[in-house]
Amino acid sequence: MKKIAFLLALLMVATCCMLASCGEEETSSAPEASSQAPATSSEAPAASSEAEPESSEPEAESSEEPAEPEYEKNPDAIPTEGANVAAGKEYTISEQFRANPETYGYDENCPVSYPDDNFELTDGVIPTNDDRYSAACWMALNQGTPAQTERGYGYVQFDLGQSYEISEVTIVSLRDGASGINAPHTVEVLVSEDGENWYSASVLTTAVDELEDNVTHTLVSEMDVTGRYVEIRVISYGWCFMGEIEIK
């Protein structure tokens, strides 16, 4: 009996040792499981960053203006062969000055000073040095006209009826310094095939103060263009008297 009791005691001790050993293994393995948890959570931000859509801002619109079409000659234009193709043709002009007889300033309620019937510059009557500014052969533009002051120039515009090869534009003008009359300081000639798209063909600048006074002057602008419509823009100091315009 003593042997049986001794064996049972040994069996119970061995069982307790085994149970204690299993508890230690479970306890020691628990930190390993918990230490792996942060690794899983640390990978989460990477996954979320990939899921975020990329922000895109709209591209700024270009501020550059579209380039104007290049000038091209009309291959069907008619040669002038030296003839004045403006002769006898009607034209349009910028608004003319209306001088108040008392103040000499602009007054829209007064009649036009030195009026033009829209044929004065193409009637073939070319002024001479004997034709003073009061002669009927002159028409006049004035930089003091409100619209011309705002625009910066006066103009004479022709519709030649068809496209021509143009090599020069001639303006007969007057300088009378004592009367405040000057030849154009700047003459710009523009041409067009349709009356809407204009191209600068020539710019002529004159040293007005160096021109002989009290005489008629002929200003010639040379070019090599084609066009049905011709606009002549003049910039002057004070009164600008013109007696004839030729387009060849």
BAKELUM-385458 format. One line per 2 residues: their letters; for each residue z, x, y of N, C-alpha, C. Coordinates in pm, 1 decimal. Each point is the difference from the previous one (the first is absolute). Example, Ala and Ser with C-alpha at 12.3 -4.5 7.8 and 13.67 -1.06 7.14 Angstrom:
2
as> 780.0,1319.0,-569.0,0.0,-89.0,119.0,0.0,90.0,120.0 ~ -72.0,-35.0,105.0,6.0,82.0,119.0,73.0,-77.0,109.0
END
This chain:
248
mk> 0.0,82.1,-120.0,0.0,-82.1,120.0,0.0,86.0,125.7 ~ 81.6,106.6,-8.1,4.4,91.4,114.4,-137.1,58.0,27.7
ki> -78.1,30.8,-104.3,-134.8,57.6,18.8,-90.0,-102.1,67.0 ~ 10.0,-123.6,-44.0,-87.4,-104.4,56.4,33.8,-18.5,147.1
af> 130.7,1.8,26.0,40.3,-17.3,140.7,-47.1,115.8,85.5 ~ 1.8,120.2,-54.7,-44.7,118.3,72.0,-148.9,-6.0,28.3
ll> -79.4,-45.7,-99.8,-144.9,-10.3,16.3,-35.0,-104.9,104.0 ~ 69.7,-108.5,0.4,-26.8,-103.7,100.9,30.5,51.6,139.6
al> 105.7,80.8,5.4,33.4,56.2,131.8,-108.9,92.5,48.3 ~ -53.6,84.4,-88.7,-109.5,91.0,37.7,-124.3,-78.1,42.7
lm> -27.4,-108.6,-74.8,-118.4,-81.6,30.6,12.0,-60.4,139.9 ~ 117.9,-46.3,35.4,21.0,-61.0,129.2,-15.5,103.9,111.6
va> 52.7,121.9,-25.4,-15.1,107.3,102.0,-146.5,34.9,22.1 ~ -75.4,11.3,-111.7,-142.3,35.6,9.8,-76.3,-106.9,76.1
tc> 34.8,-126.6,-27.3,-68.4,-111.4,67.3,26.6,4.7,150.1 ~ 123.9,26.2,38.7,34.7,9.0,142.0,-74.7,113.6,68.8
cm> -12.6,111.4,-72.2,-73.3,115.4,58.1,-146.1,-34.2,22.8 ~ -56.7,-70.3,-96.7,-142.2,-35.9,11.4,-20.8,-95.9,120.0
la> 89.7,-95.8,12.4,-12.3,-95.2,111.7,15.5,70.7,134.4 ~ 92.6,93.8,4.6,20.4,75.1,125.3,-121.7,81.8,35.3
sc> -63.5,60.3,-102.0,-119.3,82.2,21.7,-114.5,-84.3,53.5 ~ -20.3,-121.2,-54.4,-108.6,-88.9,46.1,23.0,-41.9,145.3
ge> 123.5,-23.6,35.7,28.5,-39.3,140.0,-33.0,108.7,99.3 ~ 26.6,126.2,-37.1,-31.0,113.0,88.5,-150.6,14.7,19.9
ee> -79.5,-20.9,-109.3,-146.0,14.3,12.3,-56.4,-105.6,93.0 ~ 50.2,-126.6,-12.3,-50.9,-105.2,86.9,34.1,29.0,145.3
ts> 124.3,51.1,22.1,42.3,28.7,137.6,-81.9,111.3,61.8 ~ -29.1,104.4,-77.6,-75.8,115.8,51.5,-144.9,-35.4,22.7
sa> -58.0,-94.6,-73.3,-141.0,-35.9,16.9,-21.8,-94.1,117.7 ~ 102.8,-70.4,47.8,-13.6,-95.3,110.3,-48.7,64.7,128.9
pe> 52.1,115.3,44.1,-50.4,63.6,123.1,-148.2,30.0,-4.5 ~ -51.2,37.1,-120.2,-142.8,30.1,-9.4,-82.0,-123.2,35.1
as> 42.7,-116.3,-49.5,-74.3,-122.0,29.1,5.0,-31.7,148.6 ~ 117.7,15.8,63.3,12.7,-32.0,142.9,-72.3,101.8,86.7
sq> -8.0,125.6,-46.9,-68.8,102.8,79.5,-148.9,-21.9,5.2 ~ -50.7,-74.9,-98.4,-144.8,-24.7,-0.2,-37.9,-114.0,94.4
ap> 97.1,-83.2,35.1,-29.1,-113.6,85.9,-53.8,42.1,137.3 ~ 59.2,99.1,68.1,-54.6,40.3,131.4,-144.1,45.1,-6.4
at> -36.2,64.6,-112.5,-138.8,45.8,-11.2,-94.3,-117.8,7.6 ~ 39.8,-109.7,-64.7,-85.4,-119.0,2.1,-8.8,-56.8,141.1
ss> 114.7,-4.3,71.8,0.4,-56.1,135.3,-71.6,90.3,99.4 ~ 3.0,131.6,-24.5,-66.2,92.0,93.9,-151.2,-14.0,-5.4
ea> -51.9,-48.4,-109.1,-145.0,-16.6,-10.6,-46.2,-127.9,68.1 ~ 91.3,-92.7,26.7,-37.2,-129.1,57.2,-65.2,12.2,137.3
pa> 51.3,82.5,94.2,-65.3,8.9,130.9,-144.4,43.5,-8.1 ~ -27.6,91.9,-92.3,-138.3,44.6,-13.6,-88.9,-116.2,-37.1
as> 47.1,-84.8,-88.7,-80.8,-114.3,-42.5,-20.5,-96.5,116.9 ~ 104.4,-22.9,82.1,-11.6,-94.0,110.8,-89.4,54.5,110.9
se> 1.9,133.6,21.2,-84.6,58.1,104.2,-146.6,-12.4,-34.9 ~ -31.9,4.5,-126.4,-138.9,-15.8,-39.8,-46.2,-143.4,20.6
ae> 93.6,-93.7,-9.8,-37.3,-140.3,11.1,-26.6,-41.0,144.3 ~ 55.1,75.7,102.0,-18.7,-37.4,140.1,-144.9,21.8,41.9
pe> -62.1,-100.3,63.4,-139.2,16.5,44.9,-8.5,96.3,116.9 ~ -109.0,72.9,7.7,-20.0,93.4,109.3,-34.0,-77.4,126.6
ss> 68.5,34.8,110.4,-27.6,-69.0,126.6,-125.2,60.1,61.9 ~ -83.9,-85.9,53.4,-123.4,47.4,63.7,-13.8,-66.8,135.3
ep> -26.7,80.0,104.7,-18.3,-51.8,134.4,-148.1,-18.8,26.5 ~ -38.5,-104.1,75.1,-142.7,-21.0,28.9,-56.4,114.9,82.5
ea> -121.0,38.3,-31.1,-63.4,109.6,72.0,-30.3,-44.0,142.5 ~ 23.9,91.4,92.4,-26.4,-30.1,140.4,-150.0,-12.1,22.5
es> -39.0,-100.9,79.3,-140.9,-18.6,29.9,-49.3,110.1,92.4 ~ -124.1,39.8,-20.3,-57.1,106.2,82.0,-19.2,-48.6,142.7
se> 40.1,82.8,97.1,-13.8,-35.2,141.6,-134.5,43.2,56.8 ~ -81.8,64.3,-79.5,-128.4,48.2,48.4,-95.6,-117.0,19.0
ep> -69.6,-1.0,116.1,-96.8,-104.4,26.4,-129.6,31.1,-74.5 ~ -71.9,-103.4,-43.4,-125.7,25.0,-70.7,-99.5,70.9,90.4
ae> -68.5,95.8,-56.3,-95.5,78.1,78.4,-119.2,-86.6,38.8 ~ -48.7,21.4,122.9,-116.6,-74.3,45.8,-124.1,50.4,-74.4
pe> -94.2,-90.7,-26.1,-122.3,43.0,-70.2,-76.9,101.3,83.7 ~ -60.5,94.3,-65.0,-76.6,102.1,70.2,-127.1,-60.9,59.0
ye> -38.3,54.9,114.3,-120.6,-49.8,64.9,-123.9,42.1,-78.9 ~ -91.8,-93.6,-15.1,-127.0,28.1,-66.2,-112.6,-58.4,83.8
kn> -104.9,76.0,16.6,-115.4,-48.7,74.1,-70.0,-111.8,-76.7 ~ -59.6,-89.3,74.8,-80.1,-106.2,-60.2,-139.5,55.2,-27.1
pd> -39.2,10.5,-126.9,-132.4,57.6,-30.2,-115.8,-86.0,50.0 ~ 27.8,-126.2,31.2,-105.6,-90.5,46.9,-5.9,-9.0,151.7
ai> 78.7,82.4,68.9,0.7,-3.6,146.2,-136.6,39.8,55.9 ~ -34.2,-60.2,112.0,-131.5,22.9,61.6,9.9,115.4,100.5
pt> -90.1,96.5,-6.9,0.8,109.4,98.6,-31.7,-53.6,140.1 ~ 69.7,51.3,99.8,-26.9,-44.4,137.2,-120.6,72.8,58.7
eg> -27.7,119.7,-52.4,-111.5,82.2,48.5,7.8,18.3,151.7 ~ 122.8,15.3,48.9,19.1,26.8,142.4,0.6,-122.8,87.9
an> -19.9,-117.2,-57.4,-3.6,-122.3,80.2,141.2,-50.6,26.4 ~ 19.2,-65.0,113.7,128.4,-58.6,35.8,9.9,-137.1,-66.7
va> 73.8,-8.5,-110.4,6.7,-125.0,-75.9,97.0,-100.5,62.0 ~ 70.6,40.3,105.9,89.8,-92.8,69.5,-69.5,-71.1,115.6
ag> -122.0,42.1,33.4,-70.0,-54.6,116.4,-14.7,-151.8,-10.6 ~ 41.9,-68.6,105.0,-16.5,-144.9,6.8,94.9,-80.2,-86.6
ke> 90.2,66.1,-71.0,90.2,-72.2,-91.5,129.0,-42.3,71.8 ~ 49.2,-115.7,-40.6,127.3,-48.7,52.0,114.9,72.6,-69.5
yt> 112.6,7.5,64.3,116.1,70.5,-54.9,126.2,-74.2,43.5 ~ 111.3,39.8,-54.8,129.5,-54.6,42.5,82.1,113.2,58.8
is> 87.4,-35.3,93.8,83.2,101.1,65.7,145.8,-45.4,-1.0 ~ 88.7,96.9,19.5,141.8,-32.8,13.7,21.7,-72.8,132.8
eq> 114.6,-63.4,12.6,29.5,-77.4,120.0,-11.1,86.7,126.0 ~ -53.4,-59.9,105.7,-18.0,73.8,125.1,113.1,-28.6,97.2
fr> 9.4,86.9,97.7,109.5,-7.9,97.8,-24.5,-114.5,99.0 ~ 109.4,-66.3,38.4,-3.3,-106.2,100.6,93.3,42.8,113.5
an> -58.1,46.8,106.9,80.2,57.0,109.0,39.2,-106.4,101.6 ~ 126.9,2.5,36.1,48.1,-85.6,108.0,-43.8,63.1,132.8
pe> -70.8,-72.9,84.4,-52.9,60.1,124.2,107.4,47.2,97.4 ~ 121.8,-48.2,-16.4,106.8,39.8,91.4,82.5,116.6,-55.0
ty> 32.3,-7.1,-129.4,83.5,105.5,-59.1,-82.0,104.6,-75.2 ~ -123.6,-33.4,-33.2,-90.0,84.7,-78.4,50.0,21.5,-143.6
gy> 106.8,-69.6,-37.0,48.7,6.2,-137.1,-67.9,-104.1,-85.9 ~ 27.9,4.3,-129.8,-62.3,-95.3,-92.5,57.2,-140.1,21.7
de> -91.2,-98.0,3.9,40.8,-140.0,15.6,-94.9,-84.4,-83.9 ~ 52.3,-58.8,-105.2,-84.3,-75.4,-92.3,-63.1,-123.7,64.8
nc> 49.4,-40.6,114.9,-53.6,-117.2,68.9,-114.9,35.2,94.3 ~ -29.9,128.2,12.6,-108.6,44.1,87.5,-127.1,23.7,-80.5
pv> -116.2,-3.7,64.8,-125.8,24.6,-71.9,-11.7,145.4,-45.8 ~ -86.9,23.5,-97.3,-22.2,134.7,-53.5,-59.5,89.8,107.1
sy> 53.4,120.1,9.6,-54.3,98.7,93.2,-114.4,75.0,-68.2 ~ -112.4,11.6,70.1,-118.5,68.3,-52.7,-36.9,-58.2,-138.0
pd> -33.1,-129.1,-3.7,-26.3,-67.9,-127.8,-125.8,50.2,-68.9 ~ -5.7,-29.8,-128.2,-113.1,40.2,-84.0,-51.3,-124.9,-70.2
dn> -131.8,-15.3,-5.6,-59.7,-115.7,-66.9,-34.6,30.3,-146.2 ~ 54.5,109.8,-51.6,-23.0,45.1,-138.1,-141.8,51.2,-24.5
fe> -70.6,27.5,108.7,-131.2,65.4,-9.1,-12.6,111.6,103.4 ~ 103.4,16.6,82.6,-5.7,98.3,108.2,-25.1,141.3,-52.2
lt> 53.2,29.9,-117.0,-9.3,136.0,-54.6,-123.6,22.7,-86.2 ~ -80.9,-102.9,-19.2,-118.7,15.1,-85.4,-126.6,-53.0,67.9
dg> 7.4,-20.7,130.7,-114.5,-58.9,70.2,-103.9,102.5,42.2 ~ 24.5,126.7,-27.5,-97.2,103.6,32.9,7.8,49.2,143.7
vi> 91.0,-56.7,79.7,16.2,44.1,139.0,106.1,110.3,2.7 ~ -45.0,122.1,19.2,90.8,114.4,-1.7,37.6,37.7,142.5
pt> 127.8,-1.8,33.7,43.2,30.3,137.4,-34.4,143.8,39.2 ~ -18.2,17.9,129.3,-25.0,133.1,55.6,115.3,36.8,91.8
nd> -6.5,119.9,56.4,105.9,44.5,89.8,7.0,-84.4,127.1 ~ -104.2,-73.9,30.0,-0.2,-84.9,118.7,69.4,-133.7,-23.6
dr> 28.6,-30.6,-126.3,64.0,-128.1,-32.9,151.5,15.5,5.6 ~ 58.7,-48.3,110.0,144.2,7.0,15.2,64.7,-104.4,-91.1
ys> 130.9,3.8,-8.2,68.7,-86.1,-96.4,-19.5,-149.2,26.9 ~ -41.1,-36.6,119.3,-22.1,-140.4,32.8,-135.8,-51.0,-48.6
aa> -85.0,90.0,-50.2,-133.2,-41.4,-46.3,12.2,-86.1,-125.2 ~ -93.9,-92.6,-15.2,3.3,-96.0,-111.2,-26.8,64.3,-135.9
cw> -47.3,123.8,0.3,-33.3,65.1,-127.4,122.7,52.3,-73.9 ~ 118.2,-9.2,60.4,121.3,50.7,-63.8,84.5,-113.5,-57.6
ma> 66.5,28.2,-112.6,109.0,-84.1,-49.7,122.0,89.4,-10.5 ~ 118.0,-61.0,-8.1,119.8,83.7,3.5,107.0,-50.5,-95.6
ln> 70.3,96.8,-60.6,120.8,-25.7,-77.6,115.0,70.7,71.2 ~ 120.7,-49.6,-21.3,115.0,58.2,68.6,116.5,10.7,-96.5
qg> 59.0,119.1,-4.9,111.6,24.8,-90.7,122.0,-84.8,36.1 ~ 2.8,-57.6,120.9,114.1,-79.2,42.5,-0.3,-142.4,-52.0
tp> -106.0,-42.1,-66.6,-0.5,-132.6,-61.3,109.2,-5.2,-106.6 ~ 85.5,-102.2,-2.1,112.6,-1.1,-94.5,-39.8,26.6,-145.0
aq> -102.3,-67.6,-48.5,-39.6,18.8,-140.0,-51.3,141.3,-23.9 ~ -72.7,54.0,96.9,-53.5,135.3,-16.7,111.2,103.4,7.7
te> 99.8,-26.3,84.6,114.9,90.5,7.5,73.0,3.4,-133.4 ~ 18.3,-115.8,-61.3,68.9,-5.7,-129.1,-81.9,66.1,-110.4
rg> -130.2,-23.7,1.2,-86.7,55.2,-103.4,-27.3,147.8,21.2 ~ -10.1,40.8,126.1,-22.1,140.7,31.2,-143.3,35.8,33.6
yg> -91.9,-93.3,-8.7,-140.8,28.9,28.8,-75.2,-130.8,26.9 ~ -113.3,13.4,68.4,-93.9,-110.6,13.4,-115.7,23.4,-95.9
yv> -79.8,-101.4,-24.5,-107.9,19.4,-97.2,-123.5,-82.5,34.1 ~ -112.8,46.8,-52.4,-126.3,-72.6,2.8,-50.1,-0.5,-144.3
qf> -30.7,-117.9,-53.4,-37.7,-9.1,-141.0,-138.8,-63.6,-14.6 ~ -81.9,64.7,-83.7,-137.3,-44.8,-22.6,-20.1,-46.7,-143.4
dl> -81.5,-102.6,-16.1,-56.3,-36.6,-129.9,-149.7,24.6,12.4 ~ -47.4,105.9,-64.7,-140.6,39.3,13.1,-92.6,-85.7,-84.6
gq> 54.8,-88.5,-81.9,-82.3,-89.9,-80.4,-34.5,53.8,-136.4 ~ -5.6,131.2,-13.6,-24.6,66.3,-127.7,50.7,143.5,8.7
sy> 9.4,63.6,-113.3,54.7,135.6,-3.0,-104.6,102.1,43.4 ~ 44.4,90.7,87.4,-87.5,105.4,51.0,61.7,137.6,-24.8
ei> -85.6,100.3,-5.2,44.3,138.5,2.0,26.7,35.6,146.2 ~ 121.6,43.4,29.3,40.1,22.5,138.0,35.9,147.1,19.5
se> -56.5,61.0,103.4,25.3,141.6,25.8,69.5,24.3,133.3 ~ -8.8,-97.6,94.2,69.1,20.4,127.3,24.7,-132.9,71.0
vt> 105.1,0.4,80.0,33.1,-112.6,87.9,16.8,55.9,140.9 ~ -69.4,-61.2,95.5,1.3,48.0,138.4,63.1,-104.7,90.9
iv> 89.1,45.0,87.6,64.6,-88.3,96.8,-26.6,54.3,140.4 ~ -51.5,-85.4,87.7,-18.8,36.4,139.6,120.5,-52.3,76.9
sl> 73.4,90.8,64.1,124.6,-35.8,65.9,3.9,56.1,142.2 ~ 103.8,-39.2,72.0,13.9,39.9,139.3,135.9,62.5,24.4
rd> 2.5,103.0,85.7,127.8,54.4,47.8,3.1,-9.5,151.5 ~ 100.2,-70.5,49.3,21.3,-15.0,143.9,150.7,8.4,20.6
ga> 50.7,123.0,12.1,143.0,23.8,3.7,71.3,-72.4,111.8 ~ -62.2,-8.2,115.5,64.3,-63.4,114.2,22.7,-148.8,-23.5
sg> -81.0,-60.0,-84.3,11.7,-143.9,-29.7,75.2,-25.8,-129.4 ~ 52.9,105.2,-62.2,74.0,-17.3,-124.8,-88.3,-26.5,-119.5
in> -125.2,45.3,6.2,-96.1,-23.6,-108.0,-26.0,131.6,-72.6 ~ 13.3,-3.3,-130.8,-21.4,120.8,-79.7,-92.1,-27.3,-118.2
ap> -67.7,105.0,-40.8,-73.4,-8.7,-125.8,102.8,-5.3,-113.2 ~ -38.3,-47.6,-117.8,96.6,-7.0,-110.9,56.3,137.3,-33.3
ht> 130.9,4.8,-17.5,64.2,124.2,-43.0,-31.1,26.9,-146.9 ~ 2.2,-106.0,-81.5,-29.5,11.4,-142.9,-94.4,-112.3,-41.4
ve> -101.0,35.9,-77.8,-93.0,-98.0,-56.2,-0.4,18.2,-151.3 ~ 37.2,-104.5,-72.3,-6.0,3.3,-146.3,-102.3,-102.7,-47.2
vl> -89.2,43.6,-87.8,-102.3,-88.9,-55.0,34.2,-29.0,-146.2 ~ 5.7,-128.4,-33.9,26.4,-41.5,-136.9,-118.2,-81.5,-51.0
vs> -27.7,10.6,-129.4,-110.5,-74.7,-60.0,51.0,-80.2,-119.1 ~ -74.2,-104.7,-32.4,36.9,-85.7,-112.0,-125.0,-67.6,-53.7
ed> 2.5,-29.0,-128.6,-111.1,-73.9,-61.7,28.9,-149.9,-5.3 ~ 129.6,-36.7,1.6,35.9,-140.7,-15.0,80.2,-56.2,117.2
ge> 31.0,81.8,99.0,77.3,-47.0,113.4,149.4,-6.2,-25.8 ~ 42.9,43.1,-117.8,141.9,-3.3,-34.9,55.0,139.0,-31.8
nw> -74.8,76.8,-75.0,42.2,135.9,-37.1,-67.8,98.8,93.8 ~ 81.2,65.4,83.3,-52.7,88.4,103.0,28.1,145.6,-33.2
ys> -93.6,84.8,41.7,12.7,144.3,-22.0,-27.7,72.9,131.3 ~ 87.7,94.1,32.1,-17.6,75.8,122.9,-115.3,98.9,-17.2
as> -100.6,-13.5,84.4,-118.9,84.9,-11.0,3.4,117.0,96.0 ~ 68.3,-17.2,115.0,-0.4,106.7,100.3,110.1,-25.5,101.3
vl> 59.8,108.5,47.6,98.5,-7.9,108.7,-40.2,103.3,104.9 ~ -25.2,-48.7,120.7,-39.9,87.6,109.9,107.5,-3.8,107.9
tt> 54.0,116.8,33.2,101.5,9.5,104.9,-59.0,74.2,119.6 ~ 20.1,-55.2,118.2,-57.8,56.8,121.8,109.7,38.7,98.0
av> -10.9,117.5,58.0,92.6,42.7,106.0,-45.1,-67.8,128.8 ~ 48.7,-121.0,21.3,-47.3,-83.7,110.3,16.9,68.6,135.1
de> 111.2,68.9,19.5,26.5,62.8,129.3,-100.7,109.5,33.9 ~ -69.0,49.9,-101.4,-96.8,106.2,23.9,-140.0,-53.7,26.1
le> -19.8,-131.4,-16.2,-130.6,-59.9,25.6,-25.9,-9.2,149.6 ~ -124.9,12.8,36.6,-37.2,-13.0,141.1,30.7,-140.8,48.0
dn> 49.4,-10.3,119.3,40.9,-129.5,53.4,-116.5,-70.7,68.0 ~ 11.9,-133.2,6.3,-97.1,-86.8,68.9,-140.5,8.5,-58.2
vt> -7.5,23.7,-128.9,-131.6,1.8,-65.7,10.0,-70.9,-135.4 ~ -119.4,-28.0,-54.2,-10.2,-62.8,-131.0,1.3,107.0,-108.2
ht> 70.6,-26.2,-109.5,7.6,96.4,-109.6,-47.4,-65.3,-130.7 ~ -71.6,77.9,-78.6,-47.9,-46.9,-129.3,77.4,73.3,-109.0
lv> 75.0,-76.2,-78.8,79.7,56.4,-108.6,-70.3,-27.8,-132.0 ~ -16.2,104.4,-80.7,-73.1,-12.6,-126.1,91.1,36.2,-116.6
se> 14.7,-91.5,-94.4,75.9,25.4,-123.4,-99.3,14.0,-114.2 ~ 5.0,115.0,-68.9,-91.8,23.6,-110.3,67.9,-28.9,-133.7
md> -77.4,-47.3,-97.7,54.5,-36.3,-131.7,-114.0,-6.3,-100.1 ~ 32.6,-23.3,-122.8,-99.7,-15.9,-106.4,52.2,-106.7,-95.7
vt> -21.5,-126.2,36.3,57.5,-111.3,-75.4,-101.4,-113.0,-11.4 ~ 37.0,-102.0,-74.1,-77.3,-123.6,-5.9,94.8,-115.9,28.4
gr> -55.3,-109.1,49.6,84.7,-115.9,24.5,-75.6,-111.9,68.4 ~ 44.9,-120.3,-26.6,-53.8,-117.4,69.6,83.9,-30.4,124.3
yv> 130.1,20.6,-12.4,91.2,-28.0,110.6,45.8,132.9,61.1 ~ 4.9,2.0,131.8,44.1,119.5,72.3,103.8,-43.4,102.9
ei> 115.6,66.3,-2.3,103.9,-27.2,100.4,26.4,127.6,77.3 ~ -4.3,-11.6,131.3,24.8,113.8,87.7,132.9,-23.9,70.2
rv> 97.0,85.8,-25.7,132.9,-11.6,58.6,13.8,102.8,111.7 ~ 43.6,-45.7,115.2,12.6,90.2,114.2,144.3,0.0,50.5
is> 47.0,117.9,32.7,130.3,17.0,63.6,-25.4,63.9,135.8 ~ 52.5,-62.3,103.4,-26.5,49.7,134.8,126.6,-7.1,83.4
yg> -2.1,70.1,113.0,108.6,-6.1,96.7,-43.2,-95.3,110.6 ~ 61.5,-117.3,6.2,-38.8,-96.7,102.0,-127.7,-72.4,-39.2
wc> -91.3,-10.8,95.3,-126.0,-70.4,-23.2,-98.0,86.3,-78.0 ~ -71.6,-64.6,-92.5,-107.7,67.4,-74.3,-127.9,-79.1,23.5
fm> -90.9,59.9,76.1,-126.8,-66.8,31.5,-109.2,51.4,-94.2 ~ -72.0,-94.2,-62.8,-111.9,35.1,-86.8,-121.6,-81.2,40.6
ge> -115.9,65.5,-6.2,-122.9,-66.5,42.9,-100.2,-22.8,-110.3 ~ 4.8,80.2,-106.2,-94.6,-14.8,-111.4,53.0,72.0,-122.5
ie> -30.3,-56.8,-117.1,33.4,62.7,-127.8,-124.8,-0.1,-87.0 ~ -29.7,115.9,-57.1,-114.8,11.8,-90.6,48.4,49.0,-136.5
ik> -57.1,-58.0,-104.2,32.0,39.9,-137.7,-130.8,41.5,-66.4 ~ -7.6,125.4,-42.0,-123.4,53.3,-58.0,26.9,62.1,-138.2
END
